[in-house]
Amino acid sequence: MAYRKAPHTGASTGYLPNLTPSAGDSRADESQAADGKRPLTVSEAMNLAKGALEHITVTIVGEVSEVNVKRGYKAAYFTVKDASAALPCMMWFNRYDKTDGVTIGMKVEMTGRFTLYPKQGRMNFDVFTLKQAGEGDLRKKVADLARKLQNEGLMDPARKVPVPAFPERIGVVTSPRGDAVHDVLRTLRRRFPVATVQVAGVPVEGEHAAEYMIEGLRACYRAKVDVILLVRGGGSFENLMPFNDEALCRAIVACPIPIVTGIGHEPDTTIADMVADVRQSTPTGAALFVSPSQDMLEETFGSYAASLASGVQYAIDRAAMNVRRAEDRPLFKDPHTLFATDELTLDMTQDRLERLLAGATVPFATQVDTAAARLARSLEATTAPHRNQLDVAAGRLTRALAGATAPFERDLEVTSARLARALPLGISRDKTAVDTLEARMRTVAGGMLDPFNHELALSAGRMHDLSPLTVLSRGYAMATDGEGHVVKNVDQVKPGDRIEVRVSDGSLDCTVDALQPAE
């Protein structure tokens, strides 16, 4: 049967045009059949179909199921399908490079024509233009937003907040009328009934669902919960679009409380899943993640109990060992051991001080002799002017007596009387001055010696306290080796050595028989 080609209009109709046989062709076929002419060959039939199909331009919508794009080829090959048919397609690279490419699962709208290859008996759809259609546009927008948020670092694992192992307050943001809220509550009640659950009932699909979910997150934050579950049941890709909202995703990132998503649409991952701190595939999975099982609790508490018991037992054993060590110390067996070293040191210091005091008084004796000499010189200098007066008076008297003793006898007597009265007075004045100087000298000398006397008395007391003899008088003994060195420990001698043991009233010559170190 021959078909008449429909005129090519160059417009995309979206449907295949009707191919109807003409009246002339029908009559020709009937005449051929009546005349007994041969039927068409395969090549003729394929060429007839090729000529009919290649002038038809159509627009097709379908889902990409296979992709084979290799740069070694001259064209990109892929297959689109719907529920009951599949169509192989090819697109030359000069056209394909102008598109965003195709991936499996993408819904595309393409315009082109059918091509038939007679030798292989294969038909392809030669694609002129291609773009995403319907859900494909949504997927592209979601993918673009996901790349944007990823470039900003909002999906970085280091940014995500860890979920507490035992949350006491759990917030749930979901629809109050769906199955998800019942699945979550049932799971939490069974596994972790001690937790308090705060439910923020909001719509999870629709035009303003993202805004309501953001407000639900804020309500959970104000309630001071430990973890938030953002969940919903399954649905189509379009129904899940609120979970791809940019404002909701940024609110999840900004929330300081860890958020666990459980969106029941396993083939697809929403952006909310990507930015959440933990992603679970279902609401029940999210509830299982935040609630510890009874076995886990028993194991954890058992581990803590064992660790605590081990730590307490270790502390007790260590304290008992320290008590035993303290009990075995010589200090607690002999109280004098605590002060023995100090007492010995005091005795030795007292002995040294007594030896030092014997030589310390020599400079003071020299100072006293010097002061006495200075006092004698001072007295001699004080009486020298009066001696001159006496000498002058005696000379005058001698001359007067030698010249005329008799005539002047009365004068001599008067002068002698005056001299007798004047001489004691002068001597009295000199004696008073000397006594005053002597008293001052004694006072000054006594004040100079007081500090030394006080220090001497203190040193003598300390030397007495520190004297080894005092220690020996209390019942102690001091051992010295053959060279006179004090034996302080057992390492200084060996069995067979001779030592001298000094006690309070003498010394003992001894021989070392054995060494016994202290514990």
C-alpha positions as CSV (number, residue, x, y, z in Angstrom):
1,M,0.0,0.0,0.0
2,A,1.4,3.4,-1.0
3,Y,1.0,6.4,1.2
4,R,0.9,10.0,0.3
5,K,3.3,12.3,2.0
6,A,1.8,15.1,4.0
7,P,3.1,18.5,3.1
8,H,5.9,19.7,5.4
9,T,5.0,22.9,7.1
10,G,8.1,23.3,9.2
11,A,6.0,23.8,12.4
12,S,6.1,21.5,15.4
13,T,2.6,20.1,15.7
14,G,3.2,17.8,18.7
15,Y,1.3,14.9,17.0
16,L,1.9,12.6,14.1
17,P,-0.2,13.7,11.1
18,N,-2.6,11.3,9.6
19,L,-1.3,9.3,6.6
20,T,-4.2,8.4,4.4
21,P,-4.0,6.7,1.0
22,S,-5.2,8.7,-2.0
23,A,-8.0,7.5,-4.2
24,G,-5.6,7.2,-7.2
25,D,-3.2,5.0,-5.2
26,S,-6.1,2.8,-4.1
27,R,-7.2,2.3,-7.6
28,A,-3.5,1.6,-8.6
29,D,-3.1,-1.0,-5.9
30,E,-6.3,-2.7,-7.0
31,S,-5.3,-2.7,-10.6
32,Q,-1.8,-4.1,-9.6
33,A,-3.5,-6.8,-7.6
34,A,-5.9,-7.5,-10.5
35,D,-2.9,-7.6,-13.0
36,G,-0.9,-9.8,-10.6
37,K,2.1,-7.3,-10.2
38,R,4.7,-8.2,-7.6
39,P,4.7,-6.7,-4.0
40,L,7.2,-4.1,-2.7
41,T,10.7,-5.3,-1.6
42,V,12.1,-4.6,1.8
43,S,14.3,-1.8,0.5
44,E,11.4,-0.2,-1.4
45,A,9.2,-0.4,1.7
46,M,11.9,1.1,4.0
47,N,12.7,3.9,1.5
48,L,9.0,4.6,1.3
49,A,8.7,4.8,5.1
50,K,12.0,6.9,5.3
51,G,10.6,9.4,2.8
52,A,7.4,9.7,4.7
53,L,8.9,10.1,8.2
54,E,11.8,12.4,7.6
55,H,9.6,15.3,6.6
56,I,7.6,15.2,9.9
57,T,8.8,17.5,12.8
58,V,7.3,16.8,16.2
59,T,7.7,17.8,19.8
60,I,8.0,14.9,22.3
61,V,8.1,14.8,26.1
62,G,9.6,11.9,27.9
63,E,12.0,10.7,30.7
64,V,15.6,9.9,29.9
65,S,16.4,6.2,30.7
66,E,19.8,5.6,29.0
67,V,22.6,8.0,28.1
68,N,25.7,7.3,25.9
69,V,27.7,10.4,25.4
70,K,31.3,9.9,24.1
71,R,33.4,12.5,22.5
72,G,34.8,9.9,20.1
73,Y,31.3,9.8,18.5
74,K,29.8,12.5,16.3
75,A,26.5,12.6,18.2
76,A,25.1,12.0,21.6
77,Y,22.9,9.0,22.0
78,F,20.2,8.6,24.7
79,T,16.7,7.0,25.1
80,V,13.5,8.6,26.3
81,K,10.5,6.6,27.5
82,D,7.1,6.8,29.1
83,A,4.9,4.2,30.8
84,S,4.5,2.0,27.6
85,A,7.1,2.9,25.0
86,A,10.8,3.8,24.5
87,L,12.4,5.9,21.7
88,P,16.1,5.9,20.8
89,C,17.4,9.5,20.1
90,M,20.5,11.0,18.7
91,M,21.7,14.6,18.8
92,W,24.7,16.0,16.8
93,F,27.3,17.5,19.2
94,N,27.1,20.9,17.5
95,R,23.5,21.0,18.9
96,Y,24.1,19.0,22.1
97,D,26.9,21.3,23.3
98,K,24.4,24.2,23.4
99,T,22.2,22.4,25.9
100,D,22.7,21.6,29.6
101,G,23.1,17.9,28.8
102,V,20.9,15.0,29.9
103,T,21.1,12.6,32.8
104,I,19.1,9.5,33.6
105,G,15.8,10.3,35.2
106,M,15.6,13.8,33.7
107,K,12.3,14.7,32.1
108,V,12.9,16.5,28.7
109,E,11.0,18.2,26.0
110,M,12.6,17.8,22.6
111,T,11.8,18.8,19.0
112,G,13.0,16.8,16.0
113,R,12.2,14.3,13.3
114,F,12.2,10.5,12.9
115,T,15.0,9.0,10.8
116,L,15.1,5.5,9.4
117,Y,18.2,3.6,8.5
118,P,17.1,0.9,5.9
119,K,20.3,-1.2,6.2
120,Q,19.9,-1.8,9.9
121,G,16.1,-1.5,9.9
122,R,16.5,0.9,12.9
123,M,14.7,4.1,13.6
124,N,16.0,7.0,15.6
125,F,14.7,10.4,16.6
126,D,17.0,13.2,15.4
127,V,16.8,15.9,18.1
128,F,16.9,19.6,17.0
129,T,16.3,21.3,20.3
130,L,16.2,19.9,23.9
131,K,15.3,21.4,27.3
132,Q,14.1,20.1,30.7
133,A,10.4,19.9,31.1
134,G,8.0,19.8,34.0
135,E,9.7,18.1,36.9
136,G,13.0,18.4,35.1
137,D,12.8,22.2,35.6
138,L,12.2,21.7,39.3
139,R,15.1,19.3,39.5
140,K,17.4,21.8,37.8
141,K,16.4,24.5,40.2
142,V,17.0,22.2,43.1
143,A,20.4,21.1,41.8
144,D,21.4,24.8,41.2
145,L,20.4,25.7,44.8
146,A,22.2,22.7,46.2
147,R,25.4,23.7,44.4
148,K,25.0,27.2,45.7
149,L,24.6,26.2,49.3
150,Q,27.4,23.6,49.0
151,N,29.8,26.3,47.6
152,E,28.9,28.4,50.7
153,G,30.0,25.5,52.9
154,L,26.6,24.9,54.4
155,M,26.9,21.1,53.7
156,D,30.4,20.8,55.3
157,P,30.4,18.0,57.8
158,A,32.6,20.0,60.1
159,R,29.8,22.6,60.6
160,K,27.2,20.0,61.7
161,V,26.2,19.8,65.3
162,P,26.6,16.4,67.1
163,V,23.4,14.8,68.4
164,P,23.3,14.1,72.1
165,A,23.3,10.4,73.1
166,F,20.5,10.7,75.6
167,P,18.3,13.7,74.7
168,E,15.8,14.5,77.5
169,R,13.6,16.9,75.4
170,I,12.9,16.0,71.8
171,G,11.2,18.4,69.3
172,V,9.2,17.0,66.3
173,V,8.3,19.3,63.4
174,T,5.8,17.6,61.1
175,S,2.2,17.5,60.1
176,P,-0.2,16.7,63.0
177,R,-2.5,14.7,60.7
178,G,0.0,12.4,58.9
179,D,1.3,9.0,59.7
180,A,4.8,10.3,60.4
181,V,3.9,11.9,63.7
182,H,2.3,8.6,65.0
183,D,5.3,6.6,63.8
184,V,7.7,8.9,65.6
185,L,5.7,9.0,68.9
186,R,5.2,5.2,68.9
187,T,8.9,4.6,68.4
188,L,10.0,7.1,71.1
189,R,7.4,5.8,73.6
190,R,8.7,2.3,73.1
191,R,12.5,2.9,73.1
192,F,13.0,6.0,75.3
193,P,9.8,6.7,77.3
194,V,11.7,9.0,79.8
195,A,12.2,11.7,77.1
196,T,9.7,14.6,76.8
197,V,8.4,15.1,73.2
198,Q,7.4,18.5,72.0
199,V,5.4,18.4,68.7
200,A,5.2,21.5,66.5
201,G,2.3,20.6,64.1
202,V,2.8,22.4,60.7
203,P,1.8,21.7,57.1
204,V,4.7,20.0,55.2
205,E,3.5,20.6,51.7
206,G,1.9,23.5,49.9
207,E,2.9,27.0,49.0
208,H,3.6,28.3,52.5
209,A,4.8,25.0,54.1
210,A,8.4,26.1,54.3
211,E,7.4,29.2,56.3
212,Y,5.4,27.1,58.7
213,M,8.2,24.7,59.2
214,I,10.7,27.5,59.9
215,E,8.3,28.7,62.6
216,G,8.1,25.2,63.9
217,L,11.9,25.1,64.3
218,R,11.7,28.4,66.2
219,A,9.1,27.0,68.5
220,C,11.3,24.0,69.3
221,Y,14.2,26.4,69.9
222,R,12.1,28.4,72.4
223,A,11.1,25.2,74.1
224,K,14.8,24.5,74.7
225,V,14.7,20.9,73.3
226,D,17.9,18.9,72.9
227,V,17.3,17.7,69.4
228,I,14.7,18.4,66.6
229,L,13.2,15.8,64.2
230,L,12.0,17.4,60.9
231,V,10.0,14.5,59.3
232,R,7.2,13.7,56.9
233,G,5.9,10.7,55.0
234,G,6.5,9.9,51.3
235,G,5.3,11.9,48.4
236,S,6.1,13.0,44.8
237,F,9.0,15.2,44.0
238,E,6.7,18.2,43.7
239,N,5.2,17.5,47.1
240,L,8.7,17.6,48.6
241,M,9.6,21.0,47.2
242,P,9.1,22.8,50.5
243,F,12.1,20.8,51.9
244,N,14.1,22.3,49.0
245,D,13.2,25.9,50.0
246,E,16.3,28.1,50.5
247,A,14.9,29.9,53.5
248,L,14.2,26.6,55.3
249,C,17.6,25.2,54.5
250,R,19.3,28.3,55.9
251,A,17.1,28.2,59.0
252,I,18.3,24.6,59.5
253,V,21.9,25.6,59.2
254,A,21.5,28.6,61.6
255,C,19.7,26.5,64.3
256,P,22.1,25.8,67.2
257,I,20.1,22.7,68.1
258,P,21.0,19.5,66.1
259,I,18.3,18.7,63.5
260,V,17.7,15.1,62.2
261,T,15.6,14.8,59.0
262,G,13.4,11.8,58.2
263,I,11.7,12.4,54.8
264,G,10.2,9.2,53.4
265,H,11.2,9.5,49.8
266,E,14.2,7.3,49.4
267,P,15.0,7.8,45.7
268,D,15.4,11.6,46.2
269,T,17.5,13.5,48.7
270,T,16.2,17.0,49.5
271,I,18.4,20.0,50.3
272,A,17.1,19.9,53.8
273,D,18.6,16.4,54.1
274,M,21.9,17.7,52.8
275,V,22.2,20.6,55.3
276,A,20.7,18.8,58.3
277,D,23.1,17.5,61.0
278,V,21.9,13.9,60.4
279,R,19.8,12.5,57.6
280,Q,17.6,9.4,58.0
281,S,15.4,8.0,55.2
282,T,12.1,7.7,57.2
283,P,10.5,9.3,60.2
284,T,10.8,6.0,62.1
285,G,14.5,6.0,61.2
286,A,14.9,9.5,62.6
287,A,13.2,8.5,65.9
288,L,15.4,5.3,66.1
289,F,18.5,7.4,65.7
290,V,17.8,9.8,68.6
291,S,16.5,7.2,71.0
292,P,18.8,4.7,72.6
293,S,17.7,1.2,72.8
294,Q,17.3,-0.7,76.1
295,D,20.2,-3.0,75.3
296,M,22.3,0.0,74.6
297,L,21.3,1.7,77.9
298,E,22.0,-1.5,79.9
299,E,25.4,-1.9,78.2
300,T,26.3,1.8,78.7
301,F,25.3,1.8,82.4
302,G,27.0,-1.5,83.0
303,S,30.2,-0.2,81.5
304,Y,29.9,3.0,83.7
305,A,29.2,0.9,86.8
306,A,32.2,-1.4,86.1
307,S,34.5,1.6,85.4
308,L,33.3,3.3,88.6
309,A,33.8,0.2,90.7
310,S,37.2,-0.3,89.3
311,G,38.2,3.3,90.0
312,V,36.9,3.2,93.6
313,Q,38.6,-0.1,94.3
314,Y,41.9,1.3,92.8
315,A,41.6,4.4,95.0
316,I,40.9,2.2,98.1
317,D,43.9,0.0,97.3
318,R,46.2,2.9,96.7
319,A,45.1,4.6,100.0
320,A,45.6,1.4,101.9
321,M,49.1,1.0,100.4
322,N,50.0,4.6,101.4
323,V,48.8,3.9,105.0
324,R,51.0,0.8,105.2
325,R,53.9,2.8,103.9
326,A,53.4,5.5,106.4
327,E,53.0,2.9,109.2
328,D,56.4,1.4,108.3
329,R,58.3,4.7,108.4
330,P,60.8,5.1,111.3
331,L,59.1,8.4,112.2
332,F,56.0,6.6,113.5
333,K,58.0,4.0,115.2
334,D,60.4,6.4,117.0
335,P,59.1,9.9,117.5
336,H,62.6,11.3,118.3
337,T,63.6,10.5,114.7
338,L,61.6,13.6,113.6
339,F,63.9,16.0,115.6
340,A,67.1,14.0,115.8
341,T,68.8,15.7,112.8
342,D,67.8,19.2,114.1
343,E,68.9,18.5,117.6
344,L,72.3,17.2,116.3
345,T,72.6,20.3,114.2
346,L,71.9,22.5,117.2
347,D,74.5,20.7,119.4
348,M,77.2,21.1,116.7
349,T,76.3,24.7,116.2
350,Q,76.6,25.4,120.0
351,D,80.0,23.8,120.1
352,R,81.2,26.0,117.2
353,L,79.7,29.1,119.0
354,E,81.6,28.3,122.2
355,R,84.8,28.1,120.3
356,L,84.1,31.3,118.5
357,L,83.3,33.2,121.8
358,A,86.7,32.4,123.2
359,G,88.3,34.5,120.5
360,A,85.5,37.0,120.2
361,T,86.4,38.7,123.6
362,V,90.0,39.6,122.6
363,P,89.0,42.6,120.4
364,F,86.9,44.0,123.2
365,A,89.8,43.7,125.8
366,T,92.0,45.7,123.4
367,Q,89.3,48.4,123.0
368,V,89.0,48.7,126.9
369,D,92.8,49.1,127.2
370,T,92.7,51.8,124.5
371,A,89.9,53.6,126.3
372,A,91.9,53.5,129.6
373,A,95.0,55.0,127.9
374,R,92.9,57.7,126.3
375,L,91.4,58.5,129.8
376,A,94.8,58.8,131.4
377,R,96.0,61.2,128.7
378,S,92.9,63.3,129.1
379,L,93.4,63.6,132.9
380,E,97.0,64.6,132.5
381,A,96.0,67.2,130.0
382,T,93.3,68.6,132.3
383,T,95.6,69.1,135.3
384,A,98.6,70.5,133.4
385,P,97.4,74.2,133.5
386,H,97.0,74.2,137.3
387,R,100.5,72.7,137.8
388,N,101.9,75.7,135.9
389,Q,100.1,78.1,138.2
390,L,101.5,76.2,141.3
391,D,105.0,76.3,139.9
392,V,104.7,80.1,139.3
393,A,103.4,80.7,142.8
394,A,106.1,78.6,144.3
395,G,108.8,80.4,142.5
396,R,107.5,83.8,143.5
397,L,107.3,82.6,147.1
398,T,110.8,81.3,147.1
399,R,112.1,84.6,145.7
400,A,110.2,86.6,148.2
401,L,111.5,84.5,151.1
402,A,115.0,84.7,149.8
403,G,114.9,88.6,149.5
404,A,113.5,89.5,152.7
405,T,112.0,86.9,154.9
406,A,111.8,88.9,158.0
407,P,110.3,92.1,156.8
408,F,107.8,90.2,154.9
409,E,107.0,87.5,157.4
410,R,103.6,88.8,158.0
411,D,103.0,89.0,154.2
412,L,104.4,85.5,153.9
413,E,102.0,84.3,156.5
414,V,99.1,86.0,154.7
415,T,100.3,84.7,151.4
416,S,100.7,81.2,152.9
417,A,97.2,81.4,154.3
418,R,95.8,82.6,150.9
419,L,97.8,79.8,149.2
420,A,96.6,77.3,151.6
421,R,93.0,78.3,150.9
422,A,93.5,78.6,147.1
423,L,95.3,75.2,146.6
424,P,92.5,72.9,147.9
425,L,89.9,74.9,146.0
426,G,91.8,74.4,142.7
427,I,92.4,70.8,143.4
428,S,88.7,70.3,144.3
429,R,87.7,71.8,141.0
430,D,90.1,69.5,139.1
431,K,88.9,66.5,141.0
432,T,85.3,67.3,140.2
433,A,86.1,67.6,136.5
434,V,88.0,64.3,136.5
435,D,85.2,62.5,138.3
436,T,82.7,63.8,135.8
437,L,84.9,62.6,132.9
438,E,85.3,59.2,134.5
439,A,81.5,58.8,135.0
440,R,80.9,59.8,131.4
441,M,83.6,57.3,130.3
442,R,82.1,54.5,132.2
443,T,78.6,55.3,130.8
444,V,79.9,55.4,127.2
445,A,81.9,52.2,127.7
446,G,79.0,50.4,129.2
447,G,76.7,51.4,126.3
448,M,79.3,50.2,123.8
449,L,79.5,46.8,125.5
450,D,75.7,46.2,126.0
451,P,74.9,45.0,122.4
452,F,77.9,42.7,122.4
453,N,77.0,41.3,125.8
454,H,73.4,40.6,124.6
455,E,74.6,39.0,121.4
456,L,77.1,37.0,123.3
457,A,74.5,35.7,125.7
458,L,72.2,34.7,122.7
459,S,75.0,32.9,121.0
460,A,76.0,31.1,124.1
461,G,72.4,29.9,124.6
462,R,72.2,28.7,121.0
463,M,75.6,27.1,121.2
464,H,74.5,25.3,124.3
465,D,71.3,24.1,122.5
466,L,73.3,23.0,119.4
467,S,76.2,21.4,121.2
468,P,76.7,17.8,120.3
469,L,77.6,17.2,124.0
470,T,74.0,18.3,124.9
471,V,72.7,15.7,122.4
472,L,74.9,13.1,123.9
473,S,73.7,13.9,127.4
474,R,70.2,13.1,126.3
475,G,71.2,9.5,125.5
476,Y,72.4,9.8,121.9
477,A,75.8,8.6,120.6
478,M,78.0,9.8,117.8
479,A,80.1,7.4,115.7
480,T,83.3,8.4,113.9
481,D,85.5,6.4,111.6
482,G,89.3,6.0,111.9
483,E,89.9,9.4,110.2
484,G,87.6,11.2,112.6
485,H,84.7,11.6,110.1
486,V,81.2,11.3,111.5
487,V,79.5,8.1,110.3
488,K,76.1,9.3,108.9
489,N,75.0,6.2,107.0
490,V,75.9,2.5,106.7
491,D,77.6,3.0,103.3
492,Q,80.6,4.8,105.0
493,V,81.8,1.6,106.8
494,K,82.0,-2.1,106.2
495,P,82.2,-5.1,108.4
496,G,85.5,-5.3,110.3
497,D,86.1,-1.5,110.4
498,R,87.0,0.1,113.8
499,I,84.9,3.0,114.8
500,E,84.8,5.3,117.9
501,V,81.4,5.8,119.5
502,R,81.2,8.9,121.7
503,V,78.7,9.1,124.6
504,S,78.0,11.7,127.2
505,D,80.8,10.7,129.6
506,G,83.4,9.2,127.3
507,S,84.0,7.2,124.1
508,L,83.8,3.5,123.1
509,D,86.2,1.8,120.6
510,C,84.0,-0.6,118.6
511,T,84.3,-3.0,115.6
512,V,81.6,-3.3,112.9
513,D,80.3,-6.8,112.8
514,A,77.4,-6.4,110.3
515,L,75.5,-3.8,108.4
516,Q,71.7,-3.5,108.6
517,P,70.2,-0.8,106.4
518,A,66.9,0.8,107.5
519,E,63.7,-0.2,105.6
